[in-house]
Amino acid sequence: MGEQNSKKILIVEDDKFLAKMLGRMLESKKLEVLQAGTGKEGVEKAATGQPNLILLDIMLPDTDGFEVLKQVKAKSETKDIPVIIISNLGQPEDVAQGKKLGAIDHLVKSDLSLDEVVEKVEEVVA
């Protein structure tokens, strides 16, 4: 039964400070946090870690987040993992692109506090 309480969140974010702050806040809510700093690492950790939710940045150093989302949704072992895009790109076409590729939500970093991101995560994995 204890296993059920520990939900895993994968944060795919190259901003180390933001990833660390968000990770700490999620851990304080008794969530297990996996971190990936690149798109390639994010795709690998989604498959190996089997998180309950992926928080995905679009602007990554190697592969952009849309490509990561495509790859995650194309693999049978990761296609059902919910993905929330968390990005500074908030243009309607970016939001539409993310949703079309299978993201359940698109949060614009500059519009939200970390508390609001954590609340959103808790809603999804509750």
N, CA, C and O atoms as a GROMACS GRO file, in nm:
protein
  504
    1MET      N    1   0.082  -0.121   0.000
    1MET     CA    2   0.000   0.000   0.000
    1MET      C    3   0.085   0.126   0.000
    1MET      O    4   0.047   0.225  -0.063
    2GLY      N    5   0.199   0.126   0.068
    2GLY     CA    6   0.283   0.245   0.077
    2GLY      C    7   0.327   0.294  -0.059
    2GLY      O    8   0.342   0.414  -0.081
    3GLU      N    9   0.347   0.202  -0.149
    3GLU     CA   10   0.392   0.234  -0.285
    3GLU      C   11   0.293   0.328  -0.354
    3GLU      O   12   0.333   0.417  -0.429
    4GLN      N   13   0.165   0.307  -0.328
    4GLN     CA   14   0.060   0.383  -0.393
    4GLN      C   15   0.071   0.533  -0.363
    4GLN      O   16   0.039   0.616  -0.448
    5ASN      N   17   0.116   0.566  -0.243
    5ASN     CA   18   0.124   0.707  -0.203
    5ASN      C   19   0.235   0.782  -0.275
    5ASN      O   20   0.226   0.903  -0.293
    6SER      N   21   0.338   0.710  -0.316
    6SER     CA   22   0.452   0.778  -0.376
    6SER      C   23   0.433   0.792  -0.527
    6SER      O   24   0.460   0.699  -0.603
    7LYS      N   25   0.387   0.907  -0.567
    7LYS     CA   26   0.370   0.936  -0.709
    7LYS      C   27   0.501   0.995  -0.760
    7LYS      O   28   0.566   1.074  -0.691
    8LYS      N   29   0.538   0.956  -0.880
    8LYS     CA   30   0.664   1.004  -0.939
    8LYS      C   31   0.638   1.111  -1.042
    8LYS      O   32   0.552   1.096  -1.129
    9ILE      N   33   0.713   1.219  -1.032
    9ILE     CA   34   0.703   1.329  -1.128
    9ILE      C   35   0.838   1.343  -1.197
    9ILE      O   36   0.941   1.353  -1.130
   10LEU      N   37   0.838   1.344  -1.328
   10LEU     CA   38   0.960   1.367  -1.404
   10LEU      C   39   0.961   1.513  -1.450
   10LEU      O   40   0.869   1.558  -1.519
   11ILE      N   41   1.065   1.586  -1.410
   11ILE     CA   42   1.080   1.726  -1.452
   11ILE      C   43   1.186   1.729  -1.562
   11ILE      O   44   1.303   1.698  -1.536
   12VAL      N   45   1.146   1.765  -1.682
   12VAL     CA   46   1.241   1.779  -1.793
   12VAL      C   47   1.260   1.929  -1.814
   12VAL      O   48   1.179   1.996  -1.877
   13GLU      N   49   1.370   1.980  -1.760
   13GLU     CA   50   1.392   2.125  -1.754
   13GLU      C   51   1.542   2.151  -1.749
   13GLU      O   52   1.612   2.095  -1.665
   14ASP      N   53   1.593   2.236  -1.838
   14ASP     CA   54   1.737   2.263  -1.838
   14ASP      C   55   1.777   2.376  -1.745
   14ASP      O   56   1.896   2.395  -1.720
   15ASP      N   57   1.681   2.452  -1.693
   15ASP     CA   58   1.711   2.556  -1.595
   15ASP      C   59   1.728   2.485  -1.460
   15ASP      O   60   1.630   2.451  -1.393
   16LYS      N   61   1.853   2.464  -1.421
   16LYS     CA   62   1.881   2.384  -1.300
   16LYS      C   63   1.819   2.444  -1.175
   16LYS      O   64   1.769   2.372  -1.089
   17PHE      N   65   1.822   2.576  -1.164
   17PHE     CA   66   1.766   2.642  -1.046
   17PHE      C   67   1.616   2.617  -1.038
   17PHE      O   68   1.565   2.577  -0.933
   18LEU      N   69   1.546   2.640  -1.148
   18LEU     CA   70   1.401   2.619  -1.150
   18LEU      C   71   1.369   2.472  -1.123
   18LEU      O   72   1.279   2.442  -1.044
   19ALA      N   73   1.442   2.381  -1.187
   19ALA     CA   74   1.416   2.238  -1.168
   19ALA      C   75   1.437   2.198  -1.022
   19ALA      O   76   1.360   2.120  -0.966
   20LYS      N   77   1.541   2.252  -0.960
   20LYS     CA   78   1.570   2.218  -0.820
   20LYS      C   79   1.462   2.273  -0.727
   20LYS      O   80   1.416   2.203  -0.637
   21MET      N   81   1.422   2.399  -0.750
   21MET     CA   82   1.318   2.460  -0.666
   21MET      C   83   1.186   2.383  -0.678
   21MET      O   84   1.121   2.352  -0.578
   22LEU      N   85   1.147   2.353  -0.801
   22LEU     CA   86   1.023   2.281  -0.825
   22LEU      C   87   1.032   2.141  -0.766
   22LEU      O   88   0.937   2.092  -0.705
   23GLY      N   89   1.147   2.077  -0.785
   23GLY     CA   90   1.168   1.943  -0.729
   23GLY      C   91   1.153   1.941  -0.578
   23GLY      O   92   1.088   1.852  -0.522
   24ARG      N   93   1.212   2.040  -0.511
   24ARG     CA   94   1.202   2.048  -0.364
   24ARG      C   95   1.057   2.066  -0.320
   24ARG      O   96   1.012   2.004  -0.223
   25MET      N   97   0.985   2.153  -0.391
   25MET     CA   98   0.846   2.177  -0.355
   25MET      C   99   0.761   2.052  -0.373
   25MET      O  100   0.674   2.023  -0.292
   26LEU      N  101   0.786   1.980  -0.481
   26LEU     CA  102   0.710   1.856  -0.505
   26LEU      C  103   0.745   1.750  -0.401
   26LEU      O  104   0.658   1.677  -0.353
   27GLU      N  105   0.874   1.742  -0.366
   27GLU     CA  106   0.916   1.645  -0.264
   27GLU      C  107   0.852   1.678  -0.129
   27GLU      O  108   0.820   1.588  -0.052
   28SER      N  109   0.834   1.807  -0.101
   28SER     CA  110   0.771   1.846   0.026
   28SER      C  111   0.625   1.801   0.030
   28SER      O  112   0.565   1.792   0.138
   29LYS      N  113   0.568   1.772  -0.088
   29LYS     CA  114   0.430   1.722  -0.096
   29LYS      C  115   0.430   1.568  -0.102
   29LYS      O  116   0.329   1.507  -0.137
   30LYS      N  117   0.543   1.509  -0.066
   30LYS     CA  118   0.558   1.362  -0.063
   30LYS      C  119   0.551   1.299  -0.202
   30LYS      O  120   0.503   1.187  -0.219
   31LEU      N  121   0.599   1.373  -0.301
   31LEU     CA  122   0.606   1.319  -0.436
   31LEU      C  123   0.751   1.286  -0.466
   31LEU      O  124   0.842   1.357  -0.422
   32GLU      N  125   0.772   1.179  -0.538
   32GLU     CA  126   0.908   1.142  -0.578
   32GLU      C  127   0.941   1.219  -0.706
   32GLU      O  128   0.857   1.229  -0.796
   33VAL      N  129   1.062   1.273  -0.714
   33VAL     CA  130   1.098   1.356  -0.828
   33VAL      C  131   1.215   1.297  -0.905
   33VAL      O  132   1.318   1.261  -0.848
   34LEU      N  133   1.197   1.287  -1.036
   34LEU     CA  134   1.305   1.251  -1.127
   34LEU      C  135   1.338   1.376  -1.206
   34LEU      O  136   1.249   1.454  -1.240
   35GLN      N  137   1.466   1.396  -1.236
   35GLN     CA  138   1.505   1.517  -1.310
   35GLN      C  139   1.577   1.479  -1.437
   35GLN      O  140   1.653   1.382  -1.441
   36ALA      N  141   1.553   1.555  -1.541
   36ALA     CA  142   1.626   1.539  -1.668
   36ALA      C  143   1.656   1.679  -1.720
   36ALA      O  144   1.568   1.766  -1.722
   37GLY      N  145   1.780   1.702  -1.761
   37GLY     CA  146   1.820   1.834  -1.808
   37GLY      C  147   1.821   1.848  -1.959
   37GLY      O  148   1.840   1.958  -2.011
   38THR      N  149   1.798   1.736  -2.028
   38THR     CA  150   1.794   1.740  -2.175
   38THR      C  151   1.674   1.660  -2.224
   38THR      O  152   1.617   1.580  -2.150
   39GLY      N  153   1.636   1.683  -2.348
   39GLY     CA  154   1.524   1.610  -2.405
   39GLY      C  155   1.552   1.461  -2.414
   39GLY      O  156   1.466   1.378  -2.382
   40LYS      N  157   1.674   1.427  -2.458
   40LYS     CA  158   1.712   1.286  -2.473
   40LYS      C  159   1.702   1.214  -2.339
   40LYS      O  160   1.648   1.104  -2.329
   41GLU      N  161   1.756   1.279  -2.234
   41GLU     CA  162   1.751   1.222  -2.100
   41GLU      C  163   1.605   1.211  -2.053
   41GLU      O  164   1.569   1.115  -1.985
   42GLY      N  165   1.522   1.308  -2.090
   42GLY     CA  166   1.382   1.305  -2.051
   42GLY      C  167   1.309   1.186  -2.109
   42GLY      O  168   1.231   1.120  -2.040
   43VAL      N  169   1.334   1.158  -2.238
   43VAL     CA  170   1.272   1.043  -2.304
   43VAL      C  171   1.316   0.913  -2.236
   43VAL      O  172   1.235   0.825  -2.211
   44GLU      N  173   1.447   0.903  -2.207
   44GLU     CA  174   1.500   0.782  -2.141
   44GLU      C  175   1.441   0.765  -2.002
   44GLU      O  176   1.398   0.655  -1.965
   45LYS      N  177   1.438   0.873  -1.924
   45LYS     CA  178   1.387   0.862  -1.786
   45LYS      C  179   1.237   0.837  -1.782
   45LYS      O  180   1.188   0.776  -1.687
   46ALA      N  181   1.164   0.883  -1.884
   46ALA     CA  182   1.020   0.852  -1.889
   46ALA      C  183   1.002   0.702  -1.901
   46ALA      O  184   0.916   0.643  -1.836
   47ALA      N  185   1.084   0.640  -1.986
   47ALA     CA  186   1.073   0.495  -2.008
   47ALA      C  187   1.122   0.416  -1.887
   47ALA      O  188   1.055   0.321  -1.845
   48THR      N  189   1.236   0.453  -1.831
   48THR     CA  190   1.292   0.375  -1.720
   48THR      C  191   1.224   0.404  -1.588
   48THR      O  192   1.206   0.314  -1.506
   49GLY      N  193   1.186   0.531  -1.566
   49GLY     CA  194   1.130   0.570  -1.436
   49GLY      C  195   0.981   0.551  -1.424
   49GLY      O  196   0.927   0.546  -1.313
   50GLN      N  197   0.911   0.541  -1.538
   50GLN     CA  198   0.765   0.528  -1.539
   50GLN      C  199   0.698   0.627  -1.443
   50GLN      O  200   0.628   0.587  -1.350
   51PRO      N  201   0.719   0.758  -1.466
   51PRO     CA  202   0.656   0.856  -1.377
   51PRO      C  203   0.505   0.862  -1.396
   51PRO      O  204   0.451   0.816  -1.497
   52ASN      N  205   0.436   0.920  -1.296
   52ASN     CA  206   0.291   0.938  -1.304
   52ASN      C  207   0.256   1.065  -1.383
   52ASN      O  208   0.143   1.082  -1.426
   53LEU      N  209   0.357   1.152  -1.400
   53LEU     CA  210   0.336   1.278  -1.470
   53LEU      C  211   0.471   1.331  -1.516
   53LEU      O  212   0.572   1.315  -1.447
   54ILE      N  213   0.472   1.395  -1.633
   54ILE     CA  214   0.594   1.460  -1.682
   54ILE      C  215   0.567   1.610  -1.695
   54ILE      O  216   0.470   1.652  -1.757
   55LEU      N  217   0.656   1.690  -1.635
   55LEU     CA  218   0.656   1.835  -1.654
   55LEU      C  219   0.764   1.862  -1.757
   55LEU      O  220   0.881   1.833  -1.733
   56LEU      N  221   0.726   1.916  -1.870
   56LEU     CA  222   0.816   1.924  -1.985
   56LEU      C  223   0.836   2.067  -2.034
   56LEU      O  224   0.741   2.136  -2.071
   57ASP      N  225   0.962   2.110  -2.033
   57ASP     CA  226   0.997   2.240  -2.090
   57ASP      C  227   1.007   2.222  -2.242
   57ASP      O  228   1.036   2.112  -2.290
   58ILE      N  229   0.985   2.329  -2.316
   58ILE     CA  230   0.997   2.322  -2.462
   58ILE      C  231   1.139   2.354  -2.507
   58ILE      O  232   1.194   2.288  -2.595
   59MET      N  233   1.198   2.458  -2.446
   59MET     CA  234   1.331   2.502  -2.486
   59MET      C  235   1.436   2.420  -2.410
   59MET      O  236   1.471   2.452  -2.297
   60LEU      N  237   1.484   2.315  -2.475
   60LEU     CA  238   1.585   2.228  -2.415
   60LEU      C  239   1.711   2.233  -2.502
   60LEU      O  240   1.703   2.264  -2.621
   61PRO      N  241   1.828   2.202  -2.443
   61PRO     CA  242   1.952   2.218  -2.518
   61PRO      C  243   1.970   2.125  -2.638
   61PRO      O  244   2.040   2.161  -2.733
   62ASP      N  245   1.911   2.008  -2.635
   62ASP     CA  246   1.936   1.915  -2.746
   62ASP      C  247   1.814   1.896  -2.835
   62ASP      O  248   1.816   1.930  -2.953
   63THR      N  249   1.709   1.842  -2.780
   63THR     CA  250   1.586   1.812  -2.854
   63THR      C  251   1.479   1.902  -2.797
   63THR      O  252   1.468   1.914  -2.675
   64ASP      N  253   1.398   1.967  -2.880
   64ASP     CA  254   1.296   2.052  -2.819
   64ASP      C  255   1.185   1.968  -2.756
   64ASP      O  256   1.167   1.850  -2.789
   65GLY      N  257   1.113   2.032  -2.666
   65GLY     CA  258   1.010   1.961  -2.590
   65GLY      C  259   0.902   1.899  -2.676
   65GLY      O  260   0.846   1.794  -2.641
   66PHE      N  261   0.870   1.963  -2.790
   66PHE     CA  262   0.769   1.904  -2.877
   66PHE      C  263   0.816   1.769  -2.930
   66PHE      O  264   0.738   1.674  -2.941
   67GLU      N  265   0.944   1.760  -2.964
   67GLU     CA  266   1.000   1.634  -3.013
   67GLU      C  267   1.002   1.529  -2.901
   67GLU      O  268   0.975   1.411  -2.925
   68VAL      N  269   1.034   1.573  -2.779
   68VAL     CA  270   1.032   1.482  -2.663
   68VAL      C  271   0.890   1.429  -2.645
   68VAL      O  272   0.870   1.309  -2.625
   69LEU      N  273   0.792   1.519  -2.653
   69LEU     CA  274   0.652   1.480  -2.637
   69LEU      C  275   0.612   1.377  -2.744
   69LEU      O  276   0.547   1.277  -2.714
   70LYS      N  277   0.652   1.402  -2.868
   70LYS     CA  278   0.624   1.307  -2.977
   70LYS      C  279   0.683   1.170  -2.945
   70LYS      O  280   0.616   1.067  -2.962
   71GLN      N  281   0.809   1.169  -2.900
   71GLN     CA  282   0.876   1.042  -2.872
   71GLN      C  283   0.812   0.968  -2.755
   71GLN      O  284   0.794   0.847  -2.759
   72VAL      N  285   0.776   1.043  -2.650
   72VAL     CA  286   0.711   0.982  -2.533
   72VAL      C  287   0.577   0.922  -2.573
   72VAL      O  288   0.544   0.810  -2.533
   73LYS      N  289   0.499   0.996  -2.652
   73LYS     CA  290   0.366   0.950  -2.693
   73LYS      C  291   0.373   0.837  -2.797
   73LYS      O  292   0.275   0.766  -2.817
   74ALA      N  293   0.488   0.822  -2.863
   74ALA     CA  294   0.501   0.718  -2.966
   74ALA      C  295   0.538   0.582  -2.907
   74ALA      O  296   0.522   0.479  -2.973
   75LYS      N  297   0.587   0.580  -2.784
   75LYS     CA  298   0.632   0.453  -2.723
   75LYS      C  299   0.520   0.392  -2.639
   75LYS      O  300   0.455   0.462  -2.560
   76SER      N  301   0.499   0.264  -2.656
   76SER     CA  302   0.388   0.200  -2.584
   76SER      C  303   0.405   0.209  -2.433
   76SER      O  304   0.306   0.222  -2.361
   77GLU      N  305   0.530   0.203  -2.385
   77GLU     CA  306   0.549   0.204  -2.239
   77GLU      C  307   0.535   0.344  -2.177
   77GLU      O  308   0.525   0.357  -2.055
   78THR      N  309   0.534   0.448  -2.259
   78THR     CA  310   0.522   0.583  -2.203
   78THR      C  311   0.403   0.662  -2.258
   78THR      O  312   0.377   0.773  -2.211
   79LYS      N  313   0.332   0.609  -2.355
   79LYS     CA  314   0.228   0.688  -2.423
   79LYS      C  315   0.114   0.732  -2.332
   79LYS      O  316   0.047   0.831  -2.360
   80ASP      N  317   0.090   0.659  -2.222
   80ASP     CA  318  -0.021   0.694  -2.135
   80ASP      C  319   0.018   0.785  -2.019
   80ASP      O  320  -0.067   0.820  -1.937
   81ILE      N  321   0.145   0.824  -2.010
   81ILE     CA  322   0.188   0.913  -1.903
   81ILE      C  323   0.142   1.055  -1.936
   81ILE      O  324   0.174   1.108  -2.042
   82PRO      N  325   0.066   1.118  -1.844
   82PRO     CA  326   0.023   1.256  -1.872
   82PRO      C  327   0.144   1.351  -1.876
   82PRO      O  328   0.238   1.337  -1.798
   83VAL      N  329   0.139   1.446  -1.968
   83VAL     CA  330   0.246   1.544  -1.984
   83VAL      C  331   0.188   1.684  -1.973
   83VAL      O  332   0.090   1.717  -2.041
   84ILE      N  333   0.249   1.765  -1.888
   84ILE     CA  334   0.214   1.907  -1.879
   84ILE      C  335   0.334   1.984  -1.931
   84ILE      O  336   0.445   1.970  -1.880
   85ILE      N  337   0.311   2.066  -2.031
   85ILE     CA  338   0.418   2.151  -2.082
   85ILE      C  339   0.429   2.271  -1.989
   85ILE      O  340   0.329   2.334  -1.953
   86ILE      N  341   0.552   2.301  -1.952
   86ILE     CA  342   0.577   2.418  -1.866
   86ILE      C  343   0.686   2.497  -1.937
   86ILE      O  344   0.802   2.457  -1.940
   87SER      N  345   0.647   2.611  -1.992
   87SER     CA  346   0.737   2.682  -2.082
   87SER      C  347   0.712   2.831  -2.078
   87SER      O  348   0.608   2.877  -2.033
   88ASN      N  349   0.809   2.906  -2.126
   88ASN     CA  350   0.788   3.050  -2.145
   88ASN      C  351   0.720   3.077  -2.279
   88ASN      O  352   0.678   3.189  -2.306
   89LEU      N  353   0.711   2.974  -2.363
   89LEU     CA  354   0.643   2.990  -2.491
   89LEU      C  355   0.493   2.975  -2.467
   89LEU      O  356   0.444   2.864  -2.446
   90GLY      N  357   0.423   3.086  -2.471
   90GLY     CA  358   0.279   3.079  -2.443
   90GLY      C  359   0.194   3.122  -2.561
   90GLY      O  360   0.075   3.148  -2.545
   91GLN      N  361   0.255   3.129  -2.679
   91GLN     CA  362   0.178   3.168  -2.798
   91GLN      C  363   0.069   3.063  -2.824
   91GLN      O  364   0.090   2.944  -2.801
   92PRO      N  365  -0.046   3.107  -2.872
   92PRO     CA  366  -0.154   3.010  -2.899
   92PRO      C  367  -0.110   2.893  -2.986
   92PRO      O  368  -0.155   2.780  -2.966
   93GLU      N  369  -0.022   2.919  -3.084
   93GLU     CA  370   0.020   2.807  -3.170
   93GLU      C  371   0.107   2.706  -3.094
   93GLU      O  372   0.104   2.587  -3.124
   94ASP      N  373   0.184   2.755  -2.995
   94ASP     CA  374   0.264   2.663  -2.914
   94ASP      C  375   0.174   2.576  -2.827
   94ASP      O  376   0.194   2.455  -2.814
   95VAL      N  377   0.074   2.641  -2.767
   95VAL     CA  378  -0.022   2.569  -2.683
   95VAL      C  379  -0.096   2.464  -2.768
   95VAL      O  380  -0.111   2.350  -2.726
   96ALA      N  381  -0.142   2.505  -2.886
   96ALA     CA  382  -0.215   2.415  -2.976
   96ALA      C  383  -0.126   2.298  -3.019
   96ALA      O  384  -0.171   2.183  -3.023
   97GLN      N  385   0.000   2.328  -3.050
   97GLN     CA  386   0.094   2.223  -3.092
   97GLN      C  387   0.112   2.119  -2.980
   97GLN      O  388   0.109   1.999  -3.006
   98GLY      N  389   0.130   2.166  -2.857
   98GLY     CA  390   0.147   2.075  -2.743
   98GLY      C  391   0.025   1.987  -2.722
   98GLY      O  392   0.037   1.867  -2.700
   99LYS      N  393  -0.093   2.047  -2.729
   99LYS     CA  394  -0.217   1.970  -2.709
   99LYS      C  395  -0.236   1.868  -2.821
   99LYS      O  396  -0.278   1.755  -2.798
  100LYS      N  397  -0.203   1.911  -2.944
  100LYS     CA  398  -0.217   1.822  -3.058
  100LYS      C  399  -0.126   1.699  -3.042
  100LYS      O  400  -0.162   1.588  -3.084
  101LEU      N  401  -0.009   1.721  -2.982
  101LEU     CA  402   0.086   1.611  -2.963
  101LEU      C  403   0.055   1.527  -2.840
  101LEU      O  404   0.120   1.425  -2.815
  102GLY      N  405  -0.046   1.569  -2.761
  102GLY     CA  406  -0.090   1.485  -2.650
  102GLY      C  407  -0.068   1.541  -2.511
  102GLY      O  408  -0.095   1.471  -2.413
  103ALA      N  409  -0.020   1.665  -2.498
  103ALA     CA  410  -0.005   1.724  -2.364
  103ALA      C  411  -0.143   1.751  -2.305
  103ALA      O  412  -0.236   1.788  -2.377
  104ILE      N  413  -0.157   1.732  -2.174
  104ILE     CA  414  -0.287   1.756  -2.111
  104ILE      C  415  -0.304   1.902  -2.071
  104ILE      O  416  -0.416   1.947  -2.048
  105ASP      N  417  -0.192   1.975  -2.062
  105ASP     CA  418  -0.202   2.116  -2.024
  105ASP      C  419  -0.075   2.188  -2.067
  105ASP      O  420   0.026   2.125  -2.100
  106HIS      N  421  -0.082   2.320  -2.067
  106HIS     CA  422   0.031   2.404  -2.106
  106HIS      C  423   0.037   2.519  -2.007
  106HIS      O  424  -0.052   2.605  -2.006
  107LEU      N  425   0.139   2.520  -1.924
  107LEU     CA  426   0.154   2.626  -1.824
  107LEU      C  427   0.265   2.720  -1.869
  107LEU      O  428   0.372   2.676  -1.911
  108VAL      N  429   0.238   2.850  -1.862
  108VAL     CA  430   0.339   2.949  -1.900
  108VAL      C  431   0.412   2.991  -1.772
  108VAL      O  432   0.353   3.046  -1.680
  109LYS      N  433   0.544   2.965  -1.771
  109LYS     CA  434   0.625   2.990  -1.651
  109LYS      C  435   0.606   3.129  -1.594
  109LYS      O  436   0.586   3.146  -1.474
  110SER      N  437   0.610   3.229  -1.681
  110SER     CA  438   0.605   3.367  -1.633
  110SER      C  439   0.468   3.404  -1.576
  110SER      O  440   0.456   3.504  -1.504
  111ASP      N  441   0.365   3.327  -1.607
  111ASP     CA  442   0.230   3.356  -1.558
  111ASP      C  443   0.198   3.289  -1.424
  111ASP      O  444   0.098   3.321  -1.361
  112LEU      N  445   0.284   3.197  -1.382
  112LEU     CA  446   0.251   3.115  -1.266
  112LEU      C  447   0.359   3.119  -1.160
  112LEU      O  448   0.477   3.135  -1.190
  113SER      N  449   0.316   3.103  -1.036
  113SER     CA  450   0.413   3.083  -0.929
  113SER      C  451   0.441   2.933  -0.921
  113SER      O  452   0.365   2.852  -0.975
  114LEU      N  453   0.549   2.897  -0.855
  114LEU     CA  454   0.579   2.754  -0.838
  114LEU      C  455   0.468   2.685  -0.759
  114LEU      O  456   0.438   2.568  -0.783
  115ASP      N  457   0.408   2.757  -0.664
  115ASP     CA  458   0.297   2.700  -0.586
  115ASP      C  459   0.183   2.657  -0.678
  115ASP      O  460   0.122   2.552  -0.658
  116GLU      N  461   0.155   2.740  -0.778
  116GLU     CA  462   0.046   2.707  -0.871
  116GLU      C  463   0.082   2.585  -0.957
  116GLU      O  464  -0.004   2.503  -0.989
  117VAL      N  465   0.208   2.574  -0.993
  117VAL     CA  466   0.252   2.455  -1.069
  117VAL      C  467   0.235   2.331  -0.982
  117VAL      O  468   0.185   2.228  -1.028
  118VAL      N  469   0.277   2.340  -0.856
  118VAL     CA  470   0.265   2.227  -0.764
  118VAL      C  471   0.118   2.189  -0.746
  118VAL      O  472   0.084   2.071  -0.744
  119GLU      N  473   0.030   2.289  -0.732
  119GLU     CA  474  -0.114   2.261  -0.719
  119GLU      C  475  -0.165   2.185  -0.840
  119GLU      O  476  -0.241   2.089  -0.826
  120LYS      N  477  -0.123   2.227  -0.958
  120LYS     CA  478  -0.165   2.162  -1.082
  120LYS      C  479  -0.120   2.017  -1.084
  120LYS      O  480  -0.196   1.927  -1.120
  121VAL      N  481   0.005   1.995  -1.045
  121VAL     CA  482   0.061   1.860  -1.039
  121VAL      C  483  -0.023   1.774  -0.944
  121VAL      O  484  -0.058   1.661  -0.976
  122GLU      N  485  -0.053   1.828  -0.826
  122GLU     CA  486  -0.130   1.753  -0.729
  122GLU      C  487  -0.270   1.719  -0.782
  122GLU      O  488  -0.321   1.610  -0.755
  123GLU      N  489  -0.331   1.810  -0.855
  123GLU     CA  490  -0.462   1.783  -0.915
  123GLU      C  491  -0.454   1.663  -1.008
  123GLU      O  492  -0.540   1.575  -1.006
  124VAL      N  493  -0.349   1.661  -1.090
  124VAL     CA  494  -0.336   1.556  -1.191
  124VAL      C  495  -0.306   1.420  -1.129
  124VAL      O  496  -0.362   1.319  -1.171
  125VAL      N  497  -0.217   1.416  -1.030
  125VAL     CA  498  -0.176   1.285  -0.977
  125VAL      C  499  -0.255   1.240  -0.854
  125VAL      O  500  -0.233   1.130  -0.803
  126ALA      N  501  -0.347   1.325  -0.807
  126ALA     CA  502  -0.425   1.290  -0.688
  126ALA      C  503  -0.504   1.162  -0.707
  126ALA      O  504  -0.575   1.119  -0.616
   0.00000   0.00000   0.00000
